[in-house]
Structures are given as structure tokens and as C-alpha cells.
């Protein structure tokens, strides 16, 4: 007689004959994008978009497994069949992973500090900040370690305080003056700042960075992974133009981030409804 665990293993491994295979999705807990704990579990923007992508791929069985950031980084370097939703592309990652077409865009990293910090004295409101200039000052910068950052940030990572993801209250560190500024996605900071409602923060774009960055789906490099990416790209052609998908994407974002992203996708034909694209083609 099989134990309960034995039956569970059989159910996980069983794939209906009409399905072509299985995709193992490794997801992390990284509010407000991935939310794996608490009353809002499964309601992060990435969670909602991934759920729609899974529904658009009925030819595959899907298994979602939790993995820390470190575990996900390790998986990218190993020959373990898996896929990741919501990742940035780099040459190093492309050596081991196959990347989809653009799945969505994200607001780019910002430099964030207390609103009354001296670093703002020489920076007009709305102005970009050059990280190299900030690094010349006797201030402590902070970022989460083992993440993929733009080259000009990555090459200076050793000069910044590197903290663990999800175990460090980044806003609390600023409040306690243990760091002067942090380089992070603005909506993640706004989410963390909910624990400190009386704290006033200021955000600035980093010089040399676009306002938004493309984000992808990645699968382990193999013949199986190539077939999965092909199917994912086909599904994304429809999802990108779906108002439901786009609303999930904008979930938990600030109004400023929403406006930046909506302005950007209005200029990207991949995100326009099919009728709008054909109408524009006819007009030209």
C-alpha cells in the first residue's frame, strides 16, 4: 500500500497523454512582485502574470516551487530543467539559459534616500543622479547582493553595503541611518516603506539608465527548453496585448510607475491590441 507521500509523488509525476511535458517554475518571495506568504500570497504582479501564462500553456503540466534568490542563481548555472518568470537578460545568463521575447517592462532601478538627506542638496527635483559622483562622498550606499545589476552599478558593488534579500528592511536601514541611500526598484521600496508610514523618501533616476527595462521568461538551455520558450513566445504574443495581463503587470505599482510603463508600451507595437496595430498599418 502506498503512503500518502507515495501517492503525492505519483500525482506530481503523472502527465496526461495529451500534454507534451512539464515545466518546473521556480518562484521567490519578493514583494510586491512575487508574494508567497501571508494573506496576499499569489497576488504579486509576477504571480498574476505567471498564472495567466500557465493558463495559456495547457499542453504542459506546470509545477511551481519556491526558491530563494541564491537558489535561483544557482539553478541558472546548473543543468537542471526549469523556467523562471520575470528575469533580466545578461550574456552570462544567456550562456546557460534561453530567453523569451519581452514579457513585460519594469521601472528601472532608482537611488532612494531620506527626503532630508544632504545628497539632495545639489540635486534639483526630478534630476538624474550619477552614481560615480555619489560614491565620492562619505556616504554608505546599499544594495541587495547576488542580483543582476547594470554594469556601472555592478562594477561598484564592492563599494556598497550588500545585504541579503528579504531578510533586510531596506527602509528601516535608511531610517536607522545604517545606510544613506539604497539602489533598488522604486515600487519595492514603496512596498517596504509601508512599515514606516511617517518616513519621507525621495527617489531619483540613475544617469545612463533608461526609465524602464525589459523583463523576460528564461528556461534552461536544452532542446526541451527551446520548445518551451517557443511555446511561451507564442503565448506572450497574445498576453502582451491583453488588458487583463497588463492590469496584472501594473498591480501594486505606484501611479508614477504606471504612467511611465503605459507611456512606454504605447510606443511598443508588441503591446498594442491587434486591431490598433492593423489600423496603424493601414494608415501607413
Steps between C-alpha positions, in 0.01 A plus 500: 500500500637840404551761770348848465838631384524219247165590345603868491816409309296300248262792450785746450675280246188396308449698182188450284567350158381816324765713672845524344693528825536694823645837596646557844466867594723621782354805672630712784342711772574859401209738567330665328603301191501146637296441815518150644396564859219662695146598399614634162690186399478451125390861443832654401516648151735226378281235662191624319676521163654156540157355580370638169801363312446156656134507394614582145722189493259209564722268297739494799456385855622774734663479841588806705776464755637754744865598463700774667690750287823309567337173396368655178847633419646155561238337278598730213851355512393135521354256251169479685188523278302801620355835399498840669245778454606861534877503444749737344724395215880502501771330289597286800146379547456438129786251516278270707144619439274561201302824515154580370391808315422791731240393756451849646691809610596609850585844637877516517702521819497823695721656763291551814584692818323684779340815363711722728834330425784738398555319169188674363637848565685509169232312309193685370171315522462261209869509408697185429780401736838369391597214729873562449459850645307373802769240565755780542314616810543349850160334486406135528308360205312174513367231265383139518777252423510232231268693269557597138575872474596727209874498439574841653328388820644150499857624466452718810312238703806444720480861614140460616359323802357172371211353695293183470174506311177474703691488827589868509256786548658736249285794606565422866873516426456850357287606795759373749776681307683171445504591130463833323340377179392185325497398133177310445180479298273786608187292554683250719614788721149645508370160609758471778434860604148403607658385826626857553203722411643818653827477306546726198714364215625648176575312179731586208575337168857387447688672219561271204198281571175489306181568692385140449672168432380190309424187700487144366417137559803268501528123475801274539694463174404167341285363218213476747560857617503626141159342438369656822628844405340463158164426660548781753575751223185398317293547815664837574396633159142494625560571868704816445200659326250378760353768732473235775871414470595867493289572809672214683833647396406841644370345824656650815688767301490868584314739274833645384629154401173421325521816293862432403418147389180592316687773313769251400272222382293749301813534283564125477291323233541167683263626770235661283167324443487316168229733364707808583810355333314408181338841495837672525638281224211592274551870572860475383 
